Amino acid sequence: MSDSPDQMDSATSPTPADPLQAQTSKERREAWEDFIAHLIAILLVLGFFGLSFVVILGYVDLTSPVVSALVGSVIGYSVAKLDPVLVRYYHAPQRPTQPTQSGQR
């Protein structure tokens, strides 16, 4: 066995005093990005259901065409933005971006 530092086995390498000290900046950045992705997904889902419940419970006056169009647009937009959340966390199949024509595979 050679004494070069590249070929040291795990028994001779020192263990860090703090386990978090062993993390590299890349691992910390990936953990932070993962946390932010979870936070955005939670806020998106809570916002969608919050807005839906506010509309269903009658706190929004839908007799005005402007308000009803705005609520419909916001709910439709948030439903469209739920697709990446479902794909990431629940591995839902993605919808095809272009409709397939009959006879083609």
N, C-alpha and C positions, 0 to 999 in steps of 0.2 A: 504494500500500500504506500502510495506516495504522500509526501508531507505538504504538497501544494494546497493552497486554500480552496482551489476549485474542486478538489477531490475529497474534501472532509466529509465524513459520514455524520449522520444526525446525532450520534452518541457523543461526538467531540465538539459539536457546534454549541455555543452557549444559547440558552433559552432567554428570551427577553423577560425583564422583571414585570413589565406590564403587557398583557396580551394585546392591547390596542396599539402598543408601540410597534408591533410587527406588521401592522397594516400599512400598505403603501398609499401614496396620495391618490393613485388610480382607484384603489378599492374604496377609499373614503368618498371620492367623487361619484363613483357608481352607486354607492349606498345613498348619497344625498340625492342624486337624480332619481333613484327608485322611490325614495320618500316623497319627493315632489310629485312624481307621477301618481303615486297613491293618493296624495292630497288633492290633486286636480281631479282625479276620478271621483273621489268622495264628494267634493264640492259640486261637481257636475251632476251627479246622481241626486244628491240632496236638493239642489236647485230645481231640477226637473220635477221631482215629486212634490217639493214645496209649492211650486207654481201650479202644478196640477191640482193639489188639494185646495189651494186658495180659490181657484176657479170653480172647482166642483162644489165647495162649501158655500159659494155665493158671495164671497167678499168682493168680487169684481163685477161691476155692472156691464153685462154683455149686450145691453140694448143699443148701445152706441156702436155704429159700424166701425169707427176708427179704433176703438178699444178692442172690439172683438177681432179685428184684423191683426192688431198688434199682438194680442195674446195668442192667436193662432199661429202667427209667424214665429214668435219666440218659442212656443212649445214644439212646433215643427222643426225649428233649428236645433233645439236641444235634443230632440229624438235622433236627429241625424248625427249629432256629435256623440251619442251614446254608443254608436257602432264600434269605434276603436276601443272603448272601455270594455265592451262585451267580448271583443276579440282577444284583448290582452288578458283579462282576468278569468274569463270563462271559456276561452278557446272556441268561441262560436264561429261557425263558418262564415266567411265573408261573402257578401253578395257580389255577383259578377258586375263589373263596371259597365260592360256593354251587353245589351240583350243579345242572346244567340238567336240566329235565324233557324227556322225549321229546316232540317236536312243537313245542318252542319254540326260538327262535333267540337 
